[in-house]
Amino acid sequence: MEMDLELTTASPYEYYDYVEFDENYTICDFSEWKPSYSVIPVLYMLIFILGLSGNGVIIFTVWRSQGKRRAADVYIGNLALADLTFVVTLPLWAVYTAMGYHWPFGVALCKISSYAVLLNMYASVFCLTCMSFDRYLAIVHSLSSNQIRIRGNMRASLMAIWLLSGLLAAPTLVFRTTKHDILSNRTSCAMDFSLVVTDKAQENLWLAGLSISSTALGFLLPFLAMMVCYGFIGCTVTRHFNSLRKGDQRKRRLLKIITTLVVVFAACWMPFHVLKSADALSYLDLGPGTCAFLHFLLLAHPYATCLAYVNSCLNPFLYAFFDLRFRSQCLCLLKCKPVGKQDSV
């Protein structure tokens, strides 16, 4: 017999919502597996509240500090904008999960919400990559913030970030749609490749291809680029550790902020991408394909997805905690403290 098993995902990163098992998997018993229809929605709403308030404060603070912004501040503002674009869709995914993965919001919101999540993933990692390169220029080549802005043509780089992110997330707008299951009377928000495939084998290739490419372009390659930048930065800082000037100390402080953001991004997103890649390989018959493996994917996926989403609400608090300059601006914004002398790096 064949059976359709709904995956534990309210995540538009997954390029499927149902997995069709052949005779090799009929011995697998998933009757005891139950998704969490209560815990995950609560976590989504908590991320929504924290992310909306935190990223909103960052965007407003960066906007208010025109003329005193560092190059890194501009990328921080765009990182917050990417996170904010995503977190506003979380109430929809919370309802979707709470209703047993039933999507009541129609095709348009299915496409737009899914697109926003992928747009956030790409824009966030590209902003972090540009911030790492900015620190590489400032520390390894001793360029000032103004020089970096001129040489890097910041406006062009930001346009490239959003344009590339939008293009890479575009398959979601094309293929994501609602699917109604008569037997369960549920409507899912899932990928539909009927426009480009004619059989199950071709659909599996599309699923695996989009999954692996999004991991490579949206995580692996940018993360490797960041590691190269930090490798050179580490060598430079180590060589000049005992002869740091005041300006160098400011650079190191900003470096600590960006390094923390990158490390937290990797820690939040890596489990998700590892699970997604393992699942993609199973579509190509390259994974274990055992019942235990499938059970593990089903159980781990919703929590790995939640951990990835947590990143969108952590960034504002990390930035405020490590950056004295930003904290001072926030306090001034709240009229709790006068603005003092601002460091510029």
C-alpha positions as CSV (number, residue, x, y, z in Angstrom):
1,M,0.0,0.0,0.0
2,E,1.0,3.6,-0.5
3,M,0.5,6.4,2.0
4,D,0.9,10.1,2.1
5,L,2.5,11.5,5.2
6,E,2.4,15.2,5.9
7,L,5.8,16.6,7.0
8,T,6.0,18.6,10.2
9,T,6.6,21.9,8.5
10,A,5.0,25.3,8.5
11,S,8.1,26.3,6.7
12,P,8.1,27.6,3.1
13,Y,11.7,26.6,2.8
14,E,10.6,23.0,2.3
15,Y,9.7,22.3,-1.3
16,Y,7.1,19.7,-0.4
17,D,4.4,19.2,2.1
18,Y,3.6,15.5,1.3
19,V,6.0,12.6,0.7
20,E,4.9,9.7,-1.3
21,F,6.4,6.5,-0.1
22,D,6.9,3.4,-2.3
23,E,6.9,-0.2,-1.3
24,N,10.3,0.2,0.3
25,Y,8.7,2.3,3.1
26,T,5.4,0.5,3.6
27,I,6.9,-1.2,6.7
28,C,7.4,2.1,8.4
29,D,4.9,2.9,11.1
30,F,4.3,6.6,11.6
31,S,1.1,6.2,13.6
32,E,2.8,7.1,16.9
33,W,4.4,10.3,15.5
34,K,2.4,13.4,16.3
35,P,3.5,16.9,15.3
36,S,3.3,19.7,17.9
37,Y,0.3,21.7,17.0
38,S,0.6,23.9,20.1
39,V,4.2,24.4,21.0
40,I,5.4,25.5,17.6
41,P,2.7,28.2,17.1
42,V,3.5,29.7,20.5
43,L,7.1,29.9,19.6
44,Y,6.3,31.5,16.2
45,M,4.2,34.2,18.0
46,L,6.9,34.9,20.5
47,I,9.5,35.3,17.7
48,F,7.0,37.6,15.9
49,I,6.6,39.9,18.9
50,L,10.3,40.1,19.7
51,G,11.3,40.4,16.1
52,L,8.8,43.0,15.2
53,S,9.7,45.2,18.2
54,G,13.5,44.7,18.1
55,N,13.9,45.1,14.3
56,G,11.6,48.0,14.3
57,V,13.7,49.8,16.8
58,I,16.9,49.1,14.8
59,I,15.5,50.4,11.6
60,F,14.2,53.5,13.2
61,T,17.5,54.1,15.1
62,V,19.6,53.7,11.9
63,W,17.2,55.9,10.0
64,R,17.4,58.6,12.7
65,S,21.2,58.6,12.8
66,Q,21.7,59.9,9.2
67,G,25.1,61.5,8.8
68,K,26.6,59.5,11.7
69,R,26.1,56.0,10.3
70,R,29.0,53.7,9.9
71,A,29.1,51.4,6.8
72,A,28.2,48.5,9.1
73,D,25.1,50.4,10.4
74,V,23.7,50.5,6.9
75,Y,24.0,46.7,6.5
76,I,22.6,46.3,10.0
77,G,19.6,48.3,9.0
78,N,19.0,46.2,5.9
79,L,19.5,43.0,7.9
80,A,16.8,44.3,10.3
81,L,14.6,45.1,7.3
82,A,15.0,41.5,6.0
83,D,14.1,40.1,9.4
84,L,11.2,42.4,9.7
85,T,9.9,41.4,6.3
86,F,9.9,37.8,7.4
87,V,8.5,38.1,11.0
88,V,5.3,39.9,9.9
89,T,4.3,36.6,8.1
90,L,4.8,34.4,11.2
91,P,1.2,34.8,12.5
92,L,0.1,33.2,9.3
93,W,2.4,30.2,9.8
94,A,1.4,30.0,13.4
95,V,-2.2,29.6,12.4
96,Y,-1.3,27.2,9.7
97,T,0.5,24.9,12.2
98,A,-2.1,25.3,14.9
99,M,-4.8,24.2,12.4
100,G,-2.9,21.0,11.6
101,Y,-1.2,22.4,8.6
102,H,-4.4,23.7,7.0
103,W,-3.9,26.9,5.0
104,P,-7.1,29.1,5.1
105,F,-5.5,32.3,3.7
106,G,-5.7,31.7,-0.1
107,V,-3.1,31.3,-2.9
108,A,-1.8,34.9,-2.9
109,L,-0.8,34.9,0.8
110,C,0.7,31.4,0.4
111,K,3.0,32.7,-2.3
112,I,3.8,36.0,-0.7
113,S,4.5,34.6,2.8
114,S,6.6,31.8,1.4
115,Y,8.5,34.3,-0.8
116,A,9.1,36.6,2.3
117,V,10.8,33.8,4.2
118,L,13.2,32.9,1.4
119,L,13.9,36.5,0.7
120,N,14.8,37.0,4.4
121,M,17.2,34.0,4.3
122,Y,19.1,35.2,1.3
123,A,19.1,38.9,2.2
124,S,20.3,38.2,5.7
125,V,23.2,36.0,4.8
126,F,24.2,38.4,2.0
127,C,24.1,41.4,4.4
128,L,26.3,39.5,6.8
129,T,28.7,38.6,4.1
130,C,29.0,42.3,3.0
131,M,29.5,43.3,6.7
132,S,32.3,40.8,7.0
133,F,33.9,42.1,3.8
134,D,33.5,45.6,5.2
135,R,35.4,44.6,8.3
136,Y,38.0,42.9,6.2
137,L,38.7,46.2,4.3
138,A,38.6,48.3,7.5
139,I,41.0,46.0,9.5
140,V,43.2,44.3,7.0
141,H,43.6,47.2,4.5
142,S,43.0,50.0,7.2
143,L,40.3,51.7,5.2
144,S,38.1,54.2,7.0
145,S,34.3,54.0,6.8
146,N,34.1,56.8,4.3
147,Q,36.7,55.2,2.1
148,I,34.8,51.9,2.2
149,R,31.5,53.6,1.2
150,I,33.2,55.2,-1.8
151,R,35.1,52.2,-3.0
152,G,32.4,49.7,-2.4
153,N,29.6,51.9,-3.8
154,M,27.3,50.9,-0.9
155,R,24.1,51.8,-2.7
156,A,25.0,49.5,-5.6
157,S,25.9,46.7,-3.2
158,L,22.6,47.0,-1.4
159,M,20.7,47.0,-4.6
160,A,22.6,43.9,-5.7
161,I,21.8,42.2,-2.3
162,W,18.0,42.7,-2.7
163,L,17.9,42.0,-6.4
164,L,19.9,38.8,-6.1
165,S,17.8,37.7,-3.1
166,G,14.6,38.5,-4.9
167,L,15.7,36.4,-7.9
168,L,16.9,33.5,-5.9
169,A,13.6,33.4,-4.0
170,A,11.5,33.7,-7.2
171,P,10.8,30.0,-7.7
172,T,8.6,30.2,-4.6
173,L,6.4,32.7,-6.3
174,V,6.1,30.5,-9.4
175,F,5.6,27.1,-7.9
176,R,4.2,27.7,-4.4
177,T,0.4,27.2,-4.3
178,T,-2.4,25.8,-2.3
179,K,-3.3,22.1,-2.5
180,H,-6.6,20.7,-1.2
181,D,-6.7,17.1,0.1
182,I,-10.3,15.7,-0.2
183,L,-9.7,12.9,2.3
184,S,-8.4,15.1,5.1
185,N,-10.3,18.2,4.0
186,R,-7.2,20.2,4.5
187,T,-5.6,22.8,2.2
188,S,-1.8,22.9,2.3
189,C,0.6,25.6,1.1
190,A,3.0,23.6,-0.9
191,M,5.2,23.5,-4.0
192,D,3.5,22.3,-7.3
193,F,5.8,21.4,-10.1
194,S,3.1,20.3,-12.5
195,L,4.1,23.1,-14.9
196,V,7.5,21.7,-15.5
197,V,7.4,17.9,-14.7
198,T,5.5,15.0,-16.0
199,D,6.3,12.2,-13.5
200,K,7.4,11.6,-9.9
201,A,11.1,11.1,-10.8
202,Q,11.3,14.6,-12.4
203,E,9.5,16.1,-9.4
204,N,12.0,14.6,-7.1
205,L,14.8,16.1,-9.1
206,W,13.3,19.5,-8.9
207,L,12.7,19.1,-5.1
208,A,16.3,18.0,-4.5
209,G,17.8,20.6,-6.9
210,L,16.0,23.6,-5.4
211,S,16.7,22.4,-1.9
212,I,20.4,21.8,-2.4
213,S,20.9,25.0,-4.4
214,S,19.2,27.1,-1.8
215,T,21.5,25.6,0.9
216,A,24.6,26.2,-1.3
217,L,23.7,29.8,-2.3
218,G,21.9,30.8,0.9
219,F,24.2,29.4,3.4
220,L,27.3,27.4,2.4
221,L,29.0,29.7,-0.1
222,P,28.4,33.0,1.8
223,F,29.5,31.3,5.1
224,L,32.7,30.2,3.4
225,A,33.3,33.7,2.1
226,M,32.8,35.1,5.7
227,M,35.3,32.5,7.1
228,V,37.9,33.6,4.5
229,C,37.4,37.3,5.6
230,Y,37.7,36.4,9.2
231,G,40.8,34.3,8.5
232,F,42.6,37.3,7.2
233,I,41.2,39.5,9.9
234,G,42.4,37.1,12.6
235,C,45.9,37.1,11.2
236,T,46.0,40.9,11.1
237,V,44.6,41.4,14.6
238,T,47.0,38.8,16.0
239,R,50.0,40.5,14.4
240,H,49.1,44.0,15.8
241,F,47.5,42.9,19.1
242,N,50.1,44.6,21.3
243,S,50.1,47.9,19.4
244,L,46.4,48.8,19.1
245,R,45.5,52.4,18.9
246,K,42.2,53.8,20.0
247,G,40.8,53.6,16.5
248,D,41.9,50.0,16.2
249,Q,40.1,49.2,19.5
250,R,36.9,50.6,18.0
251,K,37.4,48.4,15.0
252,R,37.9,45.4,17.2
253,R,34.7,46.2,19.1
254,L,32.7,46.5,15.9
255,L,34.4,43.3,14.7
256,K,33.2,41.5,17.8
257,I,29.6,42.6,17.1
258,I,29.6,41.4,13.5
259,T,31.5,38.1,14.4
260,T,28.8,37.4,17.0
261,L,26.0,38.0,14.5
262,V,27.7,35.6,12.0
263,V,28.3,32.9,14.6
264,V,24.7,33.1,15.9
265,F,23.4,33.0,12.3
266,A,25.4,29.9,11.6
267,A,24.3,28.2,14.8
268,C,20.6,29.0,14.1
269,W,20.6,28.0,10.5
270,M,23.0,25.1,10.2
271,P,20.8,22.4,11.7
272,F,18.0,23.4,9.3
273,H,20.3,23.3,6.3
274,V,21.8,20.0,7.4
275,L,18.4,18.4,7.7
276,K,17.1,19.9,4.5
277,S,20.2,18.6,2.6
278,A,19.9,15.1,4.1
279,D,16.3,15.0,3.0
280,A,17.2,16.3,-0.5
281,L,19.7,13.4,-0.8
282,S,17.0,10.9,0.1
283,Y,15.0,12.2,-2.9
284,L,18.0,11.2,-5.1
285,D,18.2,7.8,-3.4
286,L,21.5,8.9,-1.8
287,G,20.4,9.0,1.8
288,P,19.9,6.2,4.3
289,G,16.2,5.9,3.4
290,T,15.5,3.9,6.6
291,C,12.4,4.2,8.8
292,A,14.6,5.5,11.7
293,F,16.0,8.2,9.4
294,L,12.6,9.3,8.2
295,H,11.3,9.4,11.8
296,F,14.3,11.5,12.7
297,L,13.7,14.0,9.9
298,L,10.0,14.3,10.8
299,L,10.7,14.9,14.5
300,A,13.6,17.2,14.1
301,H,12.5,19.4,11.2
302,P,9.9,21.6,13.0
303,Y,12.3,22.4,15.8
304,A,15.2,23.1,13.4
305,T,12.9,25.4,11.5
306,C,12.0,27.2,14.7
307,L,15.7,27.6,15.6
308,A,16.3,29.2,12.2
309,Y,13.4,31.6,12.7
310,V,14.7,32.6,16.2
311,N,17.7,34.2,14.4
312,S,15.3,37.0,13.1
313,C,14.6,38.2,16.6
314,L,18.0,37.7,18.2
315,N,20.0,40.1,16.0
316,P,18.5,43.3,17.5
317,F,19.3,42.2,21.1
318,L,22.8,41.1,20.2
319,Y,23.5,44.3,18.4
320,A,22.2,46.4,21.4
321,F,24.1,44.3,23.9
322,F,27.5,44.5,22.2
323,D,27.4,47.9,20.6
324,L,27.7,50.8,23.1
325,R,27.1,53.4,20.3
326,F,23.8,51.8,19.2
327,R,22.7,51.4,22.8
328,S,23.3,55.1,23.4
329,Q,21.2,56.0,20.4
330,C,18.4,53.7,21.5
331,L,18.4,55.3,24.9
332,C,18.3,58.7,23.3
333,L,15.5,57.6,21.1
334,L,13.5,56.6,24.2
335,K,14.5,60.0,25.8
336,C,16.3,58.2,28.7
337,K,19.7,59.6,28.1
338,P,21.4,62.4,26.1
339,V,23.5,61.3,23.1
340,G,27.2,61.5,23.8
341,K,30.1,61.5,21.5
342,Q,29.7,58.9,18.8
343,D,32.4,56.6,17.7
344,S,32.9,56.2,14.0
345,V,34.6,53.2,12.5
